[in-house]
Amino acid sequence: MLRRFIVSTCGIRASYNFRRFSPAQVLDLNKRAGDLFEKGEFAAAAKTWEEVVQLEKAAIKVGSSPNPNLMHCLHNLACAYGELGNVVKKMELLQESLSMIEATYGKKHPQYAMALFNLASTYGDVGRTKEMKSMVLETLQIHEQLFHSTHPKVGRVLSLLAVSHERLGEFSDQLLVAERAAHIISKHCGRDHIQTALATAALGKAHARNGDIPKMLQLVRSAHDSQEIKLGATNPQMVPLMVELAEAHGQAGEHFVRREMLEKAIEAQKRALGVFHFHLFDVFLKLSDACRQLGDFDAALDALMHSLRIAEERPSASTSVGIAKSEIAILYNQMGNRKASRSFAQAALDLLDPSNAIVISKLKSIVSEHDD
């Protein structure tokens, strides 16, 4: 007899007949989900992986260890939700996968170290930077014990540690760690590899945080130009470096160049990922700031409205909606539109995480100021 299960998770509803699948059929279903993911059909991929996860869970015998395929599918499902902008669901799935890996392999296993790294990165995405740093330090220790201090996996972990140092304002530590990461990645990947270029750009950012703007521009421009020659100016892989170089010009006060490069990065991402892909959210926020610095408030507002539409397209992306609305409220206030500013400020206050203390304080000030 067939049993019908309904899986409804954050906007993705899957209804399917549950029966005994052969391992080959489950493998085929998993491959189908992977193909959908590669095509950018993330909602369909998530729906299919949901089914695989349920089948894998149902196949586990009482008292037995979880199937490694289940842990792998949970990770893939988390990635799909991440692409859909549902970072909270992504974090929940990565935590579930990590717990299974710990129970199966223990904490001194490369699978655990990598799962912890992925979870740490996601904690950073939701602004929980102190917890992110703690996890990164733990996974760094495991990687160094399992491999060696100059292993490429150690370089990858160091890159994320540098990000956590930056977000916590620990700029001297950021520079030391970024230098070590760039050295390891360059030695392993070679000077012309995209990962080396990204590590070099991150090192440039660290120099900027420590007051050396010319060094930052030199490193980021070098990383960008080397890859542009290799990949071509419109290659989607160039987008992170285009954004890094744009922000480097912004740090140097060259906001017109910054705006121009961000607009090119957005066009490249649109061609590769579509108009409403969540990766565009942050780039539009950066573009808005560049326009604001140039005094073009209408263009700044238009960019923020794009960010808001992207966030609203994603299920359970309330934090991102709150961030977009808070920026719109602050801009409207700067433009003198008090009614719109107050409306967006009130809406944002209902959505923002309490950790955004500085922004929340600004919004409360806008609301109280307009109440007077």
DRENDO-1510 file (C-alpha; in Angstrom, 1 decimal, always signed):
<recs>
REC; n; res; u; v; w
REC; 1; MET; +0.0; +0.0; +0.0 .
REC; 2; LEU; +1.3; +3.5; -0.9 .
REC; 3; ARG; +1.5; +6.2; +1.8 .
REC; 4; ARG; +1.3; +9.8; +0.7 .
REC; 5; PHE; +3.5; +12.3; +2.5 .
REC; 6; ILE; +3.3; +16.1; +2.3 .
REC; 7; VAL; +6.5; +18.1; +2.7 .
REC; 8; SER; +5.9; +21.8; +3.1 .
REC; 9; THR; +9.0; +23.8; +3.9 .
REC; 10; CYS; +9.2; +27.6; +3.7 .
REC; 11; GLY; +7.1; +27.9; +0.5 .
REC; 12; ILE; +8.2; +24.7; -1.3 .
REC; 13; ARG; +5.4; +22.2; -1.2 .
REC; 14; ALA; +6.0; +18.6; -2.4 .
REC; 15; SER; +3.4; +15.9; -2.5 .
REC; 16; TYR; +4.6; +12.4; -3.5 .
REC; 17; ASN; +3.8; +8.8; -3.0 .
REC; 18; PHE; +6.1; +7.1; -0.6 .
REC; 19; ARG; +7.2; +3.6; -1.5 .
REC; 20; ARG; +10.2; +1.4; -1.3 .
REC; 21; PHE; +12.7; +2.8; -3.8 .
REC; 22; SER; +15.7; +0.8; -4.9 .
REC; 23; PRO; +19.1; +2.4; -4.2 .
REC; 24; ALA; +19.5; +2.9; -7.9 .
REC; 25; GLN; +16.2; +4.9; -8.1 .
REC; 26; VAL; +17.2; +7.1; -5.1 .
REC; 27; LEU; +20.6; +7.7; -6.7 .
REC; 28; ASP; +18.8; +8.7; -10.0 .
REC; 29; LEU; +16.5; +11.1; -8.1 .
REC; 30; ASN; +19.5; +12.6; -6.4 .
REC; 31; LYS; +21.2; +13.1; -9.7 .
REC; 32; ARG; +18.1; +14.7; -11.1 .
REC; 33; ALA; +18.1; +17.2; -8.2 .
REC; 34; GLY; +21.8; +17.9; -8.9 .
REC; 35; ASP; +21.0; +18.6; -12.6 .
REC; 36; LEU; +18.2; +20.9; -11.7 .
REC; 37; PHE; +20.5; +22.8; -9.3 .
REC; 38; GLU; +23.2; +23.2; -12.1 .
REC; 39; LYS; +20.5; +24.6; -14.4 .
REC; 40; GLY; +19.6; +27.2; -11.8 .
REC; 41; GLU; +16.2; +25.7; -11.1 .
REC; 42; PHE; +16.7; +25.9; -7.4 .
REC; 43; ALA; +13.1; +25.5; -6.2 .
REC; 44; ALA; +12.7; +22.3; -8.2 .
REC; 45; ALA; +16.1; +21.0; -7.0 .
REC; 46; ALA; +15.0; +21.7; -3.4 .
REC; 47; LYS; +11.7; +19.9; -3.9 .
REC; 48; THR; +13.5; +16.9; -5.4 .
REC; 49; TRP; +16.1; +16.8; -2.6 .
REC; 50; GLU; +13.4; +17.0; +0.0 .
REC; 51; GLU; +12.0; +13.8; -1.5 .
REC; 52; VAL; +15.4; +12.1; -1.4 .
REC; 53; VAL; +16.0; +13.1; +2.2 .
REC; 54; GLN; +12.6; +11.7; +3.3 .
REC; 55; LEU; +13.4; +8.4; +1.4 .
REC; 56; GLU; +16.9; +8.2; +3.0 .
REC; 57; LYS; +15.5; +8.9; +6.4 .
REC; 58; ALA; +12.8; +6.2; +6.0 .
REC; 59; ALA; +15.4; +3.7; +5.0 .
REC; 60; ILE; +17.4; +4.0; +8.2 .
REC; 61; LYS; +16.9; +1.1; +10.5 .
REC; 62; VAL; +16.3; +1.7; +14.2 .
REC; 63; GLY; +19.6; +1.9; +16.0 .
REC; 64; SER; +21.7; +2.1; +12.9 .
REC; 65; SER; +23.9; +5.0; +11.9 .
REC; 66; PRO; +22.7; +7.6; +9.3 .
REC; 67; ASN; +23.4; +6.8; +5.7 .
REC; 68; PRO; +26.3; +9.0; +4.4 .
REC; 69; ASN; +24.1; +9.7; +1.4 .
REC; 70; LEU; +21.6; +11.4; +3.7 .
REC; 71; MET; +24.2; +13.7; +5.2 .
REC; 72; HIS; +25.3; +14.6; +1.6 .
REC; 73; CYS; +21.7; +15.3; +0.5 .
REC; 74; LEU; +21.1; +17.5; +3.6 .
REC; 75; HIS; +24.1; +19.6; +2.6 .
REC; 76; ASN; +22.9; +19.8; -1.0 .
REC; 77; LEU; +19.3; +20.7; +0.1 .
REC; 78; ALA; +20.8; +23.4; +2.3 .
REC; 79; CYS; +22.7; +24.8; -0.7 .
REC; 80; ALA; +19.5; +24.9; -2.7 .
REC; 81; TYR; +17.7; +26.9; +0.0 .
REC; 82; GLY; +20.7; +29.2; +0.3 .
REC; 83; GLU; +20.3; +30.0; -3.4 .
REC; 84; LEU; +16.6; +30.7; -2.8 .
REC; 85; GLY; +17.6; +33.2; -0.1 .
REC; 86; ASN; +16.3; +31.1; +2.7 .
REC; 87; VAL; +19.4; +31.3; +5.0 .
REC; 88; VAL; +17.5; +30.3; +8.1 .
REC; 89; LYS; +16.4; +27.0; +6.5 .
REC; 90; LYS; +19.9; +26.5; +5.1 .
REC; 91; MET; +21.3; +26.9; +8.6 .
REC; 92; GLU; +18.9; +24.4; +10.1 .
REC; 93; LEU; +19.7; +21.8; +7.5 .
REC; 94; LEU; +23.5; +22.3; +7.9 .
REC; 95; GLN; +23.1; +21.9; +11.7 .
REC; 96; GLU; +21.1; +18.7; +11.2 .
REC; 97; SER; +23.8; +17.4; +8.9 .
REC; 98; LEU; +26.6; +18.4; +11.3 .
REC; 99; SER; +24.9; +16.6; +14.2 .
REC; 100; MET; +24.7; +13.4; +12.1 .
REC; 101; ILE; +28.3; +13.6; +11.1 .
REC; 102; GLU; +29.4; +14.2; +14.7 .
REC; 103; ALA; +27.4; +11.2; +15.9 .
REC; 104; THR; +28.8; +9.0; +13.1 .
REC; 105; TYR; +32.5; +10.1; +12.8 .
REC; 106; GLY; +33.2; +12.2; +15.8 .
REC; 107; LYS; +34.7; +15.7; +15.9 .
REC; 108; LYS; +38.2; +14.9; +14.7 .
REC; 109; HIS; +37.1; +13.8; +11.2 .
REC; 110; PRO; +37.5; +15.8; +7.9 .
REC; 111; GLN; +33.8; +15.5; +7.2 .
REC; 112; TYR; +33.0; +17.1; +10.6 .
REC; 113; ALA; +35.5; +19.9; +9.9 .
REC; 114; MET; +34.1; +20.7; +6.5 .
REC; 115; ALA; +30.5; +20.6; +7.8 .
REC; 116; LEU; +31.4; +23.0; +10.6 .
REC; 117; PHE; +33.1; +25.3; +8.1 .
REC; 118; ASN; +29.9; +25.4; +6.0 .
REC; 119; LEU; +27.8; +26.1; +9.1 .
REC; 120; ALA; +30.2; +28.9; +10.2 .
REC; 121; SER; +29.9; +30.6; +6.8 .
REC; 122; THR; +26.1; +30.5; +7.1 .
REC; 123; TYR; +26.2; +32.0; +10.6 .
REC; 124; GLY; +28.2; +34.8; +9.1 .
REC; 125; ASP; +25.5; +35.3; +6.5 .
REC; 126; VAL; +22.9; +36.1; +9.2 .
REC; 127; GLY; +25.3; +38.4; +11.1 .
REC; 128; ARG; +26.2; +36.0; +14.0 .
REC; 129; THR; +29.8; +36.8; +13.6 .
REC; 130; LYS; +31.1; +35.9; +17.1 .
REC; 131; GLU; +29.7; +32.4; +16.8 .
REC; 132; MET; +31.0; +32.2; +13.2 .
REC; 133; LYS; +34.5; +33.0; +14.4 .
REC; 134; SER; +34.3; +30.4; +17.2 .
REC; 135; MET; +33.3; +27.7; +14.7 .
REC; 136; VAL; +36.0; +28.8; +12.2 .
REC; 137; LEU; +38.7; +28.6; +14.9 .
REC; 138; GLU; +37.5; +25.1; +15.8 .
REC; 139; THR; +37.5; +23.9; +12.2 .
REC; 140; LEU; +41.0; +25.5; +11.7 .
REC; 141; GLN; +42.4; +23.5; +14.6 .
REC; 142; ILE; +41.0; +20.3; +13.2 .
REC; 143; HIS; +42.2; +20.9; +9.7 .
REC; 144; GLU; +45.7; +21.7; +10.9 .
REC; 145; GLN; +45.8; +18.5; +13.0 .
REC; 146; LEU; +44.5; +16.3; +10.2 .
REC; 147; PHE; +46.5; +17.8; +7.4 .
REC; 148; HIS; +49.3; +20.4; +7.9 .
REC; 149; SER; +49.5; +24.2; +8.3 .
REC; 150; THR; +50.0; +24.9; +4.6 .
REC; 151; HIS; +47.4; +22.6; +3.2 .
REC; 152; PRO; +45.0; +24.2; +0.7 .
REC; 153; LYS; +42.0; +23.4; +2.9 .
REC; 154; VAL; +43.7; +25.3; +5.7 .
REC; 155; GLY; +44.0; +28.3; +3.3 .
REC; 156; ARG; +40.3; +28.2; +2.7 .
REC; 157; VAL; +39.5; +28.2; +6.4 .
REC; 158; LEU; +41.9; +31.1; +7.0 .
REC; 159; SER; +40.1; +33.1; +4.3 .
REC; 160; LEU; +36.9; +32.8; +6.3 .
REC; 161; LEU; +38.7; +33.6; +9.5 .
REC; 162; ALA; +39.9; +36.8; +7.9 .
REC; 163; VAL; +36.3; +37.7; +7.1 .
REC; 164; SER; +35.3; +37.2; +10.8 .
REC; 165; HIS; +38.2; +39.3; +12.0 .
REC; 166; GLU; +37.1; +42.1; +9.6 .
REC; 167; ARG; +33.5; +42.0; +10.8 .
REC; 168; LEU; +34.5; +42.1; +14.4 .
REC; 169; GLY; +36.8; +45.1; +13.8 .
REC; 170; GLU; +40.0; +43.0; +14.4 .
REC; 171; PHE; +41.9; +44.6; +11.5 .
REC; 172; SER; +45.5; +43.7; +12.4 .
REC; 173; ASP; +44.5; +40.1; +12.9 .
REC; 174; GLN; +42.6; +40.2; +9.6 .
REC; 175; LEU; +45.8; +41.3; +7.8 .
REC; 176; LEU; +47.9; +38.6; +9.3 .
REC; 177; VAL; +45.4; +35.9; +8.5 .
REC; 178; ALA; +44.7; +37.2; +5.0 .
REC; 179; GLU; +48.5; +37.2; +4.2 .
REC; 180; ARG; +48.8; +33.6; +5.3 .
REC; 181; ALA; +45.7; +32.5; +3.4 .
REC; 182; ALA; +46.9; +34.2; +0.2 .
REC; 183; HIS; +50.3; +32.6; +0.4 .
REC; 184; ILE; +48.9; +29.1; +0.9 .
REC; 185; ILE; +46.3; +29.5; -1.9 .
REC; 186; SER; +48.8; +31.0; -4.3 .
REC; 187; LYS; +51.3; +28.2; -3.7 .
REC; 188; HIS; +48.7; +25.5; -4.2 .
REC; 189; CYS; +46.6; +26.9; -7.1 .
REC; 190; GLY; +49.2; +28.9; -8.9 .
REC; 191; ARG; +49.4; +32.6; -9.6 .
REC; 192; ASP; +46.8; +32.7; -12.4 .
REC; 193; HIS; +44.0; +30.8; -10.7 .
REC; 194; ILE; +40.7; +32.5; -9.8 .
REC; 195; GLN; +41.0; +31.4; -6.2 .
REC; 196; THR; +44.4; +33.1; -5.9 .
REC; 197; ALA; +42.9; +36.2; -7.4 .
REC; 198; LEU; +40.1; +36.2; -4.8 .
REC; 199; ALA; +42.6; +35.6; -2.0 .
REC; 200; THR; +44.7; +38.5; -3.3 .
REC; 201; ALA; +41.7; +40.8; -3.4 .
REC; 202; ALA; +40.9; +39.8; +0.2 .
REC; 203; LEU; +44.4; +40.7; +1.2 .
REC; 204; GLY; +44.0; +44.0; -0.5 .
REC; 205; LYS; +40.8; +44.6; +1.5 .
REC; 206; ALA; +42.8; +43.8; +4.7 .
REC; 207; HIS; +45.4; +46.4; +3.8 .
REC; 208; ALA; +42.7; +49.0; +3.3 .
REC; 209; ARG; +41.3; +48.2; +6.8 .
REC; 210; ASN; +44.7; +48.9; +8.1 .
REC; 211; GLY; +45.0; +52.3; +6.4 .
REC; 212; ASP; +47.0; +51.3; +3.3 .
REC; 213; ILE; +44.6; +52.3; +0.4 .
REC; 214; PRO; +47.3; +52.4; -2.3 .
REC; 215; LYS; +48.3; +48.8; -1.5 .
REC; 216; MET; +44.7; +47.7; -1.6 .
REC; 217; LEU; +44.2; +49.3; -5.0 .
REC; 218; GLN; +47.4; +47.7; -6.3 .
REC; 219; LEU; +46.5; +44.2; -5.1 .
REC; 220; VAL; +42.8; +44.2; -6.1 .
REC; 221; ARG; +43.5; +45.8; -9.5 .
REC; 222; SER; +46.2; +43.2; -10.2 .
REC; 223; ALA; +43.8; +40.3; -9.2 .
REC; 224; HIS; +41.0; +41.7; -11.4 .
REC; 225; ASP; +43.1; +42.4; -14.4 .
REC; 226; SER; +44.8; +39.0; -14.4 .
REC; 227; GLN; +41.5; +37.2; -14.5 .
REC; 228; GLU; +39.9; +39.6; -17.0 .
REC; 229; ILE; +42.7; +38.7; -19.5 .
REC; 230; LYS; +42.2; +35.0; -18.8 .
REC; 231; LEU; +38.4; +34.8; -18.6 .
REC; 232; GLY; +37.1; +37.9; -20.4 .
REC; 233; ALA; +35.4; +40.9; -19.0 .
REC; 234; THR; +31.8; +39.5; -19.2 .
REC; 235; ASN; +32.5; +36.1; -17.7 .
REC; 236; PRO; +30.2; +35.5; -14.6 .
REC; 237; GLN; +33.3; +34.3; -12.7 .
REC; 238; MET; +34.6; +37.8; -12.9 .
REC; 239; VAL; +31.7; +39.3; -10.9 .
REC; 240; PRO; +33.2; +38.9; -7.3 .
REC; 241; LEU; +36.4; +40.5; -8.5 .
REC; 242; MET; +34.5; +43.3; -10.3 .
REC; 243; VAL; +32.7; +44.0; -7.0 .
REC; 244; GLU; +35.9; +43.9; -5.0 .
REC; 245; LEU; +37.6; +46.4; -7.4 .
REC; 246; ALA; +34.5; +48.6; -7.4 .
REC; 247; GLU; +34.6; +48.7; -3.6 .
REC; 248; ALA; +38.4; +49.4; -3.7 .
REC; 249; HIS; +37.7; +52.4; -5.8 .
REC; 250; GLY; +35.0; +53.5; -3.4 .
REC; 251; GLN; +37.5; +53.2; -0.5 .
REC; 252; ALA; +39.8; +55.5; -2.5 .
REC; 253; GLY; +36.9; +58.0; -2.9 .
REC; 254; GLU; +36.4; +57.2; -6.6 .
REC; 255; HIS; +32.7; +56.7; -6.5 .
REC; 256; PHE; +32.0; +57.3; -10.2 .
REC; 257; VAL; +34.3; +54.4; -11.1 .
REC; 258; ARG; +32.8; +52.4; -8.3 .
REC; 259; ARG; +29.3; +53.0; -9.7 .
REC; 260; GLU; +30.3; +52.1; -13.2 .
REC; 261; MET; +31.9; +48.8; -12.2 .
REC; 262; LEU; +29.0; +47.8; -10.0 .
REC; 263; GLU; +26.6; +48.4; -12.9 .
REC; 264; LYS; +28.8; +46.1; -15.1 .
REC; 265; ALA; +28.8; +43.5; -12.4 .
REC; 266; ILE; +25.0; +43.6; -12.1 .
REC; 267; GLU; +24.6; +43.1; -15.8 .
REC; 268; ALA; +27.0; +40.2; -15.8 .
REC; 269; GLN; +25.1; +38.5; -12.9 .
REC; 270; LYS; +21.7; +39.2; -14.6 .
REC; 271; ARG; +22.9; +37.4; -17.7 .
REC; 272; ALA; +24.2; +34.4; -15.8 .
REC; 273; LEU; +21.7; +34.1; -13.0 .
REC; 274; GLY; +18.5; +36.1; -13.9 .
REC; 275; VAL; +17.1; +39.4; -12.7 .
REC; 276; PHE; +16.0; +38.3; -9.3 .
REC; 277; HIS; +18.8; +36.0; -8.1 .
REC; 278; PHE; +19.6; +36.6; -4.5 .
REC; 279; HIS; +23.3; +37.2; -5.1 .
REC; 280; LEU; +22.3; +40.5; -6.7 .
REC; 281; PHE; +20.8; +41.7; -3.4 .
REC; 282; ASP; +24.1; +42.9; -1.9 .
REC; 283; VAL; +25.4; +44.3; -5.1 .
REC; 284; PHE; +22.4; +46.6; -5.5 .
REC; 285; LEU; +22.9; +47.8; -1.9 .
REC; 286; LYS; +26.5; +48.7; -2.8 .
REC; 287; LEU; +25.3; +50.4; -6.0 .
REC; 288; SER; +22.8; +52.5; -4.0 .
REC; 289; ASP; +25.6; +53.7; -1.7 .
REC; 290; ALA; +27.8; +54.6; -4.7 .
REC; 291; CYS; +24.9; +56.6; -6.2 .
REC; 292; ARG; +24.2; +58.3; -2.8 .
REC; 293; GLN; +27.9; +59.3; -2.5 .
REC; 294; LEU; +27.6; +61.0; -5.9 .
REC; 295; GLY; +24.4; +62.8; -4.9 .
REC; 296; ASP; +22.2; +60.9; -7.3 .
REC; 297; PHE; +19.4; +60.0; -4.8 .
REC; 298; ASP; +16.9; +58.9; -7.4 .
REC; 299; ALA; +19.3; +56.3; -8.8 .
REC; 300; ALA; +20.2; +55.3; -5.2 .
REC; 301; LEU; +16.5; +54.8; -4.4 .
REC; 302; ASP; +16.0; +52.8; -7.6 .
REC; 303; ALA; +18.8; +50.4; -6.7 .
REC; 304; LEU; +17.4; +49.9; -3.2 .
REC; 305; MET; +14.0; +49.1; -4.6 .
REC; 306; HIS; +15.6; +46.5; -6.8 .
REC; 307; SER; +17.2; +45.0; -3.6 .
REC; 308; LEU; +13.8; +45.0; -1.9 .
REC; 309; ARG; +12.1; +43.2; -4.8 .
REC; 310; ILE; +14.8; +40.6; -4.8 .
REC; 311; ALA; +14.4; +40.0; -1.1 .
REC; 312; GLU; +10.6; +39.8; -1.4 .
REC; 313; GLU; +10.9; +37.2; -4.1 .
REC; 314; ARG; +12.6; +34.8; -1.6 .
REC; 315; PRO; +10.7; +32.8; +1.0 .
REC; 316; SER; +11.6; +33.5; +4.6 .
REC; 317; ALA; +14.1; +36.3; +3.6 .
REC; 318; SER; +12.5; +38.6; +6.2 .
REC; 319; THR; +15.9; +39.8; +7.5 .
REC; 320; SER; +17.0; +40.9; +4.0 .
REC; 321; VAL; +13.6; +42.6; +3.5 .
REC; 322; GLY; +14.3; +44.4; +6.8 .
REC; 323; ILE; +17.7; +45.5; +5.7 .
REC; 324; ALA; +16.4; +46.8; +2.3 .
REC; 325; LYS; +13.6; +48.7; +4.0 .
REC; 326; SER; +15.9; +50.2; +6.6 .
REC; 327; GLU; +18.2; +51.6; +3.9 .
REC; 328; ILE; +15.2; +52.9; +2.0 .
REC; 329; ALA; +13.9; +54.6; +5.2 .
REC; 330; ILE; +17.3; +56.2; +5.8 .
REC; 331; LEU; +17.5; +57.4; +2.2 .
REC; 332; TYR; +14.0; +58.9; +2.2 .
REC; 333; ASN; +14.9; +60.7; +5.4 .
REC; 334; GLN; +18.0; +62.1; +3.7 .
REC; 335; MET; +15.8; +63.2; +0.8 .
REC; 336; GLY; +13.3; +64.9; +3.1 .
REC; 337; ASN; +10.4; +62.6; +2.4 .
REC; 338; ARG; +9.3; +62.2; +6.0 .
REC; 339; LYS; +6.1; +60.2; +5.5 .
REC; 340; ALA; +7.8; +57.6; +3.3 .
REC; 341; SER; +10.8; +57.5; +5.7 .
REC; 342; ARG; +8.7; +56.8; +8.7 .
REC; 343; SER; +6.6; +54.2; +7.0 .
REC; 344; PHE; +9.7; +52.2; +5.8 .
REC; 345; ALA; +11.4; +52.6; +9.2 .
REC; 346; GLN; +8.4; +51.1; +11.1 .
REC; 347; ALA; +8.2; +48.2; +8.7 .
REC; 348; ALA; +11.9; +47.5; +9.0 .
REC; 349; LEU; +11.8; +47.6; +12.8 .
REC; 350; ASP; +9.4; +44.7; +12.7 .
REC; 351; LEU; +11.8; +42.6; +10.6 .
REC; 352; LEU; +15.4; +43.3; +11.7 .
REC; 353; ASP; +17.4; +41.0; +13.9 .
REC; 354; PRO; +18.2; +42.6; +17.3 .
REC; 355; SER; +21.9; +42.3; +16.5 .
REC; 356; ASN; +21.5; +45.2; +14.0 .
REC; 357; ALA; +21.7; +47.6; +17.0 .
REC; 358; ILE; +23.1; +50.6; +15.1 .
REC; 359; VAL; +20.6; +50.5; +12.3 .
REC; 360; ILE; +17.7; +49.9; +14.7 .
REC; 361; SER; +18.8; +53.0; +16.7 .
REC; 362; LYS; +18.7; +55.1; +13.5 .
REC; 363; LEU; +15.3; +53.8; +12.6 .
REC; 364; LYS; +13.8; +54.5; +16.1 .
REC; 365; SER; +15.2; +58.0; +15.8 .
REC; 366; ILE; +13.5; +58.5; +12.5 .
REC; 367; VAL; +10.1; +57.2; +13.9 .
REC; 368; SER; +10.3; +59.3; +17.1 .
REC; 369; GLU; +11.5; +62.4; +15.2 .
REC; 370; HIS; +8.5; +62.2; +12.9 .
REC; 371; ASP; +6.2; +61.6; +15.8 .
REC; 372; ASP; +7.2; +64.9; +17.4 .
</recs>
